[in-house]
Amino acid sequence: MAIKKSVDTSEETFIADVKASLDEAEKLLREAADATGDKAGELREKALRSLRSTRDTLHDAQEAVVERGVRAAKATDHYVHDNPWQAIGIAGVVGLMFGMLMCRR
């Protein structure tokens, strides 16, 4: 349960960071549209840095999600190899429940 709370907290922090970064980039681009000359170029450059940072953060998050998915798939594979009859029983129960839900509609 502690892992779930930790994941939820880190997910909320990640989403808040991405939103803040995108808000900052949007604000800087609006200021750059109103500004002229060197100040406009400087503001655009700041906005581009902010967008690059957001892109890098999203890329890192994608890698983490893929890595967790691979670990989950490997753990499932090991479990099924170690406990084939339990895995067949679980799959049967899940299939039965799914079939019952589909028949209800």
N, C-alpha and C positions, 0 to 999 in steps of 0.2 A: 504494500500500500504506500510505503514511503517513496518507492520508485515512481509510482503514478503521480504523486504530488509533485515530485521533483521535475518530472517531464512536463506536467501542466504548467508549473512555474516557469521553467525555461522556455516553453512554447509561448507563454504570455509575454515574457520579456523579449523574445525574438520578434514577435509581432509588433510590440510597442516600439522597438528599435527601428524596424523597417518603416513603420508609419512616420516616426519622427524624422528619419532620414529623408523620406519622400516629401514630407511637409517642408523641410528645410530647403530641399532642391527646388520645390515649386515656388517658395517665397523668393529665393535668390533669382530664379528665372523671371519672375514678375518684376523684381527690382531692376534687373538687367534690361528688361523691355522698356522701362521708364527712363533709364539712365542712358548717357551717351559717352562716347569716347573710351578712355582707358578704364573708367569705372565700370562701364558695361561689360567690357572684356573680362575684367577681374571678377565680376559677379557671375558671369557665365562660366568661367573656369572653376569657381567655387561650387557652382551647381553641378557641373560635370564631375568633379571630384566626389561630391556627395552621392551622385547616381552610381559612380563606379564602386564606391564603398558599399552601397546597397546591393548592387549586383554581386559583388564578392561575398557578401553575407548570405545572400540567397543561394549562391553556388555552394558555399560551405554547408548550409542547411540541407541542401539536396544530397550532398555526399554523405552527411550523417544519416539521413533517412534511408538512403540506399544501403549503407553499411548495416544499419539496424535490421533492415529487411533481409539482408543476406544472412545475418546471424540468426534471425528467427527461422528462416528456411532451413539452415543447417541444424539448428536445435530440433526442429520438427522431424527432419530426416533421421537424425540420430535416435529420437524417441521411437519413431515408427520401426526402425531396424531393431531396436532393443526390445520393443513391446508390440509385435505385429498383431497379436490377437486383440489387445486393448485398442489399438488403432482401428482395427476392423469394426470392433464394437462401437467405438465413438463415431466413426463414419456412418455406421448403420443407424444409430440413434439420430444423428443430425439429418440424415436423409429422410428418416421417418417423420421427424418434426417438420422438415421443409415440405414434404408431401402433404402432411395434414394441413399446414398453412395454405398451401396452394388449393387444396380441395375446398376449403372454407369460402373461398372467393367465388 
